[in-house]
Amino acid sequence: MDQEKTLALGGRNPSIDLIKSFAILCVLCIHACGIFYDHPVGSAPWTWGIFWGSLSRSAVPLFFMASGALMLNPEKSLPLKRLYGKNILRILVSLFFWASLYKTFDMAFLASNQGFLSGAEIKIALDDLALFRHKYHLYFLVVILLFYICLPVARLFVAKLDKKLFQYALGIWFVFGILYWQVLSFWPFSLLTGAIQQAAISSTWALLGYCFLGFYLLTYPPTKKTGLVFSLLGLLIIFFGSYFFSIHSQTFNTSFLSGTSLGVCFLALGNFTFLLHYKGKHWTQFLSKASFAIYLTHVFFLTIFMEKAWIYPLFPLGLQVPVLVLMTLVPSLLSYLVLSKIPLVNKWLI
C-alpha cells in the first residue's frame, strides 16, 4: 500500500485529529439547526437552518471515516481480548450510562412541567432504556459497536485487497448503500418492489461503509483539489435538493440530509480528503481528545439553551446557529475538563 498508510501507525495522527475536531463542531451545528426546521418551509429561519445544516452535514460520516482510517489498519495489533474487554465494553457502558442520564434528565423536565410522574411514565422510561430507545444522538454508539464487532473480519478483508479490488468493494457500497437510497423515492425507481427494492443496504450497515472509505482515503489519498470539488458538489446537492424539493411539496424533505444520501457522501469524501492534507495544531489535538465527551454531553446544554431561548435570538438570524454552537461548545468542553480528571469516568464514560 502507499506511503500514506504509515500515518496511522505509531501514535496520534494530527490530520485525523483535525478531521475529528471539525466533525464535532459540525455535530453541534447540525443539532443546533433543529429548532430552525420547525419554522414554515421557505421562511428565512428555515432557510438559514438548511444552509448551516448543509454545511455541517458531513459530521457523523467523518467520525466513522476517522475510526476506519485508524482501526482498520491490519498492521496495528488488536487482540480480541482487548477489543471486547476494552473497546466494546467501554462503548456499552457509555451507551447505557448516558442513555440513563438523558432519560432521567427528560423525566425531570416532564415532572417540572406537569408537577408529577406517574408509574406508567416511569415504566415507559425503563422500557425505553432496555429496548435501545435512547436519546437521538446515541445511535452513533450503536453503529460503532457493530463496527467493533466486525473489526477482526474487516481488518483481514482490507489486508487482502489491492487498490482495484478496494475500489470495487467501495463501488458496491456506494451503489447499494448510498445511490440506491437516494433514487428509490423518485420515479421510476419508486415503482420497484420485492427483492430488487430490498437490494439496498440498510442505512445502519451503510454507515459502516464510511469506515472503509476513510481507510481507503488514508491509504490512497486524492489531491486537495479533488477534495474541494467533491465538497462543493456535495454541498450544492444537499442544500438545493433539500430546498427545492421541500418548496415543491411544501413539506420538509429530509432525504438529502441523511448520512447515507448522495450529497452527504460527496461532502464527507471531499472534507476528509481536503483536511487529510493538513496537520492539526495543539488545539485540534485537544478538541479531538475531547470530541467523544462533547458528543455525549452537548445535548444536555443544547436542550437547556433551546428551552431558555433568550440569548441567541438577540443576534442576526444568519448568526444564530453559530452562536448556539458556541454556547453549547463551551459548557461541553468544561464538562470534559472536569470528567477527564475523575478516575473510572475518564476510562469508561468519555
C-alpha positions in Angstrom: 0.0 0.0 0.0 1.1 3.6 -0.4 3.2 5.5 1.9 0.3 7.4 3.4 -0.7 4.3 5.3 2.2 4.9 7.7 0.4 8.0 9.0 -1.9 5.7 11.0 0.9 4.0 12.8 2.8 4.9 15.9 0.8 7.4 18.0 -1.7 10.1 17.1 -2.4 11.2 13.6 -2.5 15.0 13.5 -4.6 15.0 10.3 -7.2 12.7 11.8 -7.2 14.9 14.9 -8.0 17.9 12.7 -10.8 15.9 11.0 -12.4 14.8 14.3 -12.2 18.4 15.6 -14.0 19.7 12.5 -16.5 16.8 12.8 -17.5 17.6 16.4 -18.1 21.2 15.6 -20.3 20.1 12.7 -22.3 17.8 15.0 -23.0 20.8 17.3 -24.1 22.8 14.2 -26.4 20.0 12.9 -28.2 19.7 16.3 -28.4 23.5 16.7 -30.2 23.7 13.4 -33.1 21.5 14.6 -35.0 24.4 16.2 -35.0 26.3 12.9 -36.5 23.4 11.0 -39.7 23.9 13.0 -40.4 27.2 11.1 -42.5 27.1 7.9 -40.8 25.7 4.8 -39.3 28.6 2.8 -39.2 31.0 5.7 -36.0 32.9 6.5 -35.3 30.9 9.7 -35.9 27.6 8.0 -33.7 28.6 5.0 -30.8 29.5 7.4 -31.3 26.2 9.2 -30.9 24.4 5.8 -27.8 26.5 5.0 -26.0 25.7 8.2 -27.3 22.2 8.3 -26.0 21.5 4.7 -22.5 22.9 5.5 -22.1 20.7 8.6 -23.8 17.5 7.3 -20.6 15.5 6.9 -20.2 15.4 10.7 -21.0 11.8 11.6 -19.7 10.2 8.4 -16.4 11.9 9.2 -16.3 10.3 12.6 -16.8 6.9 11.0 -14.2 7.6 8.4 -11.7 8.6 11.1 -12.5 5.4 13.1 -11.9 3.3 10.0 -8.8 5.1 9.0 -7.2 4.2 12.3 -8.8 1.0 13.4 -8.8 -0.9 10.1 -5.0 -0.8 9.8 -4.0 -4.5 9.8 -0.6 -3.7 11.0 -1.9 -2.4 14.2 -2.2 -5.0 16.9 -5.7 -5.6 18.2 -6.3 -8.9 20.0 -9.9 -10.0 20.6 -9.4 -9.8 24.4 -8.6 -6.1 24.2 -11.3 -5.5 21.6 -14.0 -6.9 23.8 -12.6 -6.2 27.2 -11.8 -2.5 26.4 -13.3 -1.1 23.2 -16.6 -2.8 23.1 -17.2 -2.9 26.8 -16.4 0.8 27.1 -18.9 1.7 24.4 -21.6 -0.5 26.0 -21.0 1.1 29.5 -21.0 4.6 28.0 -24.2 3.9 26.0 -26.3 2.8 28.9 -24.9 5.3 31.3 -25.6 8.3 29.2 -28.9 6.9 28.0 -29.9 6.6 31.6 -28.7 10.1 32.4 -30.6 11.6 29.5 -33.7 9.7 30.3 -33.5 11.0 33.9 -33.0 14.5 32.5 -36.0 14.2 30.3 -38.2 12.8 33.1 -37.1 15.7 35.4 -38.2 18.1 32.6 -41.5 16.3 32.4 -42.0 16.3 36.1 -41.3 20.0 36.4 -43.8 20.8 33.6 -46.7 18.6 34.9 -45.8 18.5 38.6 -45.5 14.7 39.0 -44.6 11.5 37.3 -47.0 8.6 37.0 -46.0 4.9 37.4 -46.8 4.3 33.8 -44.4 7.1 32.7 -41.6 5.6 34.8 -42.3 2.1 33.3 -42.2 3.5 29.8 -38.8 5.2 30.6 -37.4 1.9 31.8 -38.7 0.1 28.8 -37.1 2.7 26.5 -33.7 2.1 28.2 -33.9 -1.7 27.8 -35.2 -1.6 24.2 -32.5 0.9 23.0 -35.0 3.7 22.5 -32.3 6.2 23.6 -31.6 9.9 23.1 -31.4 10.6 19.4 -27.7 11.2 19.1 -26.7 8.0 20.9 -27.4 5.9 17.7 -23.7 6.6 16.8 -22.6 4.4 19.7 -24.7 1.5 18.4 -23.2 1.7 14.9 -19.7 1.9 16.4 -20.5 -1.2 18.4 -21.4 -3.0 15.1 -18.1 -1.7 13.6 -16.1 -3.1 16.5 -17.8 -6.4 16.4 -17.0 -6.8 12.7 -13.5 -5.3 13.1 -11.4 -8.6 13.2 -13.0 -9.8 9.9 -12.9 -6.3 8.4 -9.2 -5.9 9.1 -8.5 -9.2 7.4 -10.6 -8.1 4.5 -8.8 -4.9 3.8 -5.4 -6.6 4.3 -6.1 -8.8 1.3 -7.3 -6.0 -1.0 -5.3 -4.3 -3.7 -6.3 -0.8 -4.8 -8.6 -2.0 -7.7 -10.4 -4.6 -5.5 -10.8 -2.0 -2.8 -12.4 0.4 -5.3 -14.7 -2.4 -6.5 -15.8 -3.1 -2.9 -16.4 0.6 -2.3 -18.3 0.8 -5.6 -20.7 -1.9 -4.4 -21.2 0.0 -1.1 -21.8 3.3 -3.0 -24.3 1.9 -5.4 -26.4 -0.1 -2.9 -25.8 1.8 0.3 -25.8 5.4 -1.0 -27.0 6.0 -4.5 -29.8 3.4 -4.4 -31.4 5.0 -1.3 -31.3 8.4 -3.0 -33.1 7.4 -6.1 -35.7 5.0 -4.6 -38.0 7.8 -3.8 -38.1 9.1 -7.3 -39.9 7.8 -10.4 -39.4 5.2 -11.9 -37.3 3.7 -9.1 -40.3 4.3 -6.7 -42.2 1.7 -8.7 -39.8 -1.1 -7.7 -41.0 -3.8 -5.3 -39.8 -7.0 -3.8 -36.2 -8.3 -3.9 -34.9 -5.6 -6.2 -36.2 -2.9 -3.9 -34.7 -4.7 -0.9 -31.3 -4.8 -2.6 -30.4 -1.5 -0.9 -28.1 -1.9 2.1 -29.8 -0.8 5.3 -28.8 2.7 6.4 -27.2 1.4 9.7 -24.9 -1.0 7.8 -24.4 1.5 5.0 -22.9 3.9 7.6 -20.2 1.4 8.2 -19.1 1.8 4.6 -17.7 5.2 5.6 -15.2 3.3 7.9 -13.8 1.5 4.8 -13.9 4.7 2.8 -11.8 6.5 5.5 -9.1 3.8 5.4 -9.0 3.9 1.6 -8.6 7.6 1.5 -5.8 7.5 4.1 -4.1 4.8 2.1 -4.6 6.3 -1.3 -5.2 10.0 -0.7 -6.6 12.0 -3.6 -5.5 15.6 -4.2 -6.7 18.6 -2.3 -8.4 19.9 -5.5 -10.3 16.7 -5.8 -11.5 17.1 -2.2 -12.7 20.6 -2.8 -14.6 19.6 -5.9 -16.4 16.8 -4.0 -17.1 19.1 -1.1 -18.6 21.8 -3.3 -20.7 19.3 -5.3 -21.9 17.6 -2.1 -22.9 20.9 -0.6 -24.8 22.0 -3.7 -26.7 18.7 -3.8 -27.6 18.8 -0.1 -28.7 22.5 0.0 -30.6 22.8 -3.3 -32.0 19.3 -3.1 -33.4 20.0 0.4 -34.6 23.5 -0.5 -36.3 22.9 -3.9 -37.9 19.6 -3.2 -39.3 21.0 0.1 -40.6 24.1 -1.6 -42.2 22.0 -4.3 -44.0 19.7 -1.8 -44.4 22.4 0.9 -43.2 19.8 3.4 -39.7 19.5 4.7 -37.9 16.9 2.5 -35.1 15.5 4.7 -33.9 12.8 2.3 -30.9 14.9 1.2 -29.8 15.4 4.8 -29.5 11.7 5.6 -26.0 10.4 6.4 -26.4 7.9 3.5 -27.5 10.4 0.9 -25.5 11.2 -2.2 -24.7 14.8 -1.3 -23.6 13.9 2.2 -21.4 11.1 0.9 -19.7 13.5 -1.5 -19.3 16.2 1.1 -17.8 13.8 3.6 -15.4 12.4 1.0 -14.4 15.9 0.0 -13.9 17.3 3.5 -12.0 14.2 4.7 -9.7 14.4 1.6 -9.1 18.1 1.9 -8.4 18.1 5.7 -6.2 15.0 5.3 -3.6 17.2 3.6 -3.2 19.4 6.7 -1.8 18.7 10.1 -3.7 19.9 13.1 -2.4 22.1 15.9 -2.3 21.6 19.7 -5.8 22.8 20.0 -7.1 20.4 17.4 -5.5 17.5 19.3 -7.2 18.7 22.5 -10.6 19.1 20.7 -10.1 15.6 19.2 -9.5 14.1 22.6 -12.5 15.8 24.0 -14.8 15.0 21.0 -16.3 11.9 22.5 -17.2 13.7 25.7 -18.5 16.7 23.8 -20.7 14.4 21.7 -22.1 12.7 24.7 -22.8 15.8 26.8 -23.7 18.5 24.4 -27.4 17.7 24.1 -27.9 18.5 27.8 -26.8 22.1 27.2 -28.4 22.4 23.8 -31.8 21.4 25.3 -31.5 23.9 28.1 -30.5 26.7 25.7 -33.3 25.9 23.3 -35.8 25.9 26.2 -34.4 29.2 27.5 -34.3 30.9 24.1 -33.4 34.4 25.1 -29.7 34.7 24.2 -29.1 33.6 20.6 -32.2 35.3 19.2 -30.5 38.6 20.1 -28.1 38.0 17.2 -28.8 38.4 13.5 -30.7 35.5 12.0 -27.8 34.2 9.9 -25.5 34.1 13.0 -27.9 32.4 15.4 -26.8 28.9 14.6 -23.0 29.6 15.1 -23.9 31.5 18.4 -25.9 28.5 19.6 -22.9 26.2 18.7 -20.5 28.3 20.7 -23.0 28.4 23.7 -23.1 24.6 23.6 -19.4 24.0 23.0 -18.2 26.0 26.0 -20.0 24.1 28.8 -19.4 20.8 26.9 -15.7 21.4 26.9 -15.8 22.4 30.6 -17.6 19.1 31.3 -14.8 17.2 29.5 -12.2 19.0 31.6 -14.0 18.0 34.8 -14.9 14.5 33.8 -11.4 13.7 32.5 -10.0 14.2 36.0 -12.3 11.6 37.6 -10.9 8.1 37.8 -13.0 5.4 36.1 -15.2 8.1 34.5 -12.3 9.1 32.2 -11.7 5.5 31.4 -15.2 4.2 30.8 -17.6 7.0 30.2 -15.9 9.6 28.0 
